[in-house]
C-alpha cells in the first residue's frame, strides 16, 4: 500500500499534472466568463436588432403541443429541441476558439520554433537524381554508385 501511495504522490506532483489541473480550472472559469459574455452582452443586442427576440427561448415542440416559452414547455413536460441554447453554445464555442487562436498566435510569435538543419539529399553522380543513402545502384539511370559517397 505504501508503494501505491508513493507512486500516486509522484504522479500527482509531477509538473505536467499540476499544469494540466491549473489549465482545467482556468479554462472552466474562462468558459463561465464567455457564457456570460454571450448570453448577457452579445445576444441581447442581436436579439433587439432582430425584433426583440431571445435566442435562448427558441425551441421546437416534438409532440405538437404549443407553449409560449421554453420554460413553460419544460414545466408542462413537453419534449422539445432547444435550438436557441444550441445557438448560444455555438457562439460561445466560436469565441473560445478565437480567443485560444489569439493566445496561441502570440505564444508562437514570442517563442518561434527552431528549425533543424536539413541535410542535402544524396544524388546520383551520373544523372543527378535523388537516391537513398544506402543505395548501391541509381533507381533512375541504373548506374552503380558507391554507398558511402555523398555527392551534391
N, C-alpha and C positions, 0 to 999 in steps of 0.2 A: 504494500500500500504506500510505503514511503517513496518508493521509486516512481510510482504512478503520480503522486503529488508533486515530486520534484520535476518530473517530465512535463506536467501541466504547467507548473510555475515557469519553467524555462520557455515553454511555448508562449504563454500569455504575456511574458515580459519581454519578448523579442521586439525589436524596434518596428518591424513591419506590422505586427498585430496591433500595437498601440497606435501607429499611424493610421491604420485602417479604421480602428474604433473612433479616433478623433474625426476622421473624414466622414464616417457614417453619421455621427452626432451633428456635425456642422451641416452636412447635406440635409438631414431631417429639418433642422432649423431653417435652412435656406428654402426648403420646399414649402414650409409654412409661410414664409415671407412672400414667396412667389404666389402661393394660393391666395393670400390676402390681396396682393397687388392685382391679380387678375379679377377676383370677384368683387373687390371693393373700389378699385380705381380704374381699371381698364374697361371692364364690361358695362358699368353703368352709363358712361358717355356713349359707348357704341349702341347700347340699347336705346338711349334717348334719341340719338340720330336716326335710328331705325323705327321710331314711333313709340318710345317708352316701353319697350319690351324687356323682360328679364330672361336672359338665356337659360338660367338655371331652372326656370319653370317650364321649359319646353319638354313635352313628353307625348308619347303615343300610347293610347289605351289599347291593350291587347284583346280585351273582351267586348269592346264596343260601347261600354258604359261611358257616360260623359262626366267630367269633373272640371271645375273651373281652375284648379291649380294642382301642382304636383303634390303638395301637402294634403290637399283634400282627397286626391286619388289614393294616396298611401293610407290615409286614415280610414277610407272606405274599403281598403283591401283590394283595390283594383290593380291587376297586374299591368305594369307599364314599362315602356322603354324610355328611360330618361335621357334622351339625346342632348338635352341642354347641358346637363352635367358633363357629358362627354365632350361637348364643345369647349366648356371651361377647362377641362383637364387637358385637352389638346393644346389650347393656348398656353396653359401653364407649362406643358412639356416643351413647346417651342421657345418659350422664354428661358427655361432652364438650359436647353440645348444651346441657345445663342450665348447665354452667359458663360457656359463651360467652354464654348468655342473661343470667346474673347480671352478667357483666362489662359487656355492652352496656347493660343496665338502669342500672347505676351510672354509666357514662360519660354516658348520656343525662341522668341526673339532675344530674351535675356540669356538663355543658355543654348547657343547654337550647337548643332551636332558636329562632332569632329569627324571629318571624312577620313577614312582609312586609305592609305596609298594603294592605288590599283596597279598591279604588275602588268606590264605589256604581255599580251598573249604570245605564245611561241608560234613562229611562222616557218613554213617550208622555205629552205634556201633557194629552191628552184622556181616554184610558182607563186611564192609569197602569200599563200593562203594559210589561215589558222589551222594548227594541228594540236593534238593533245600533247601534254608534256612528256608522256611516256611512249609516244608513237615512234615506231621504227620505219614506218612507211607512210607517205603522204596519202590521205584518202582522196585528194583531188587529182594529183598528177601521177600517183603511184611510185614516185621516186623513193629510193631508200635514203633515209635520213638517220643521222646519229642521234640516239636518245638523249645524250647529255648536252648536245649543242643547242644553244638558245640564240637564235638569230633574230634580229629585229627588222 
